[in-house]
């Protein structure tokens, strides 16, 4: 008599996925789980609130870049199409850095578009296409909002002793947005044509 193969002893449905699972939220938005990072709960709570605002604004700017990357028109199409996508990629990297800093501090990140739309301070653009100069101007204004907030928030978290968040806001958020704002606004200068 032959021995049964080991696989034949497993339950017939054990590989079936258990879908439609329901559960409770394990950490509410706005709360902190204390992690061994040497920072008090109140310091982490303050930093996470500032970072979630930064995250909402950065996600909005990231998506504004993709909208403009797709919809740009005019004689500078190729240049702006590429520039907008390059800036989009850098903003997407910032989104991940800021979001993961929130988790490092024991917080909960904003993530979904509907929640971001409720919290961001960047004005909602029209769904339709706009001229390139309007796109550039709209992006530059969004950068300035983020720049002003990043500078102010960097001082706040420096005062509370959260050096990691201070470094993120200065080295990453502030510096990236300053650089991108410069690249944009140089396109908005009315240059006198060179005489023939
Ligand atoms: Fe593309």
Boltz pocket constraint, residues with backbone or C-beta under 6 A from the ligand:
constraints:
  - pocket:
      binder: B
      contacts: [[A, 69], [A, 85]]
      max_distance: 6.0
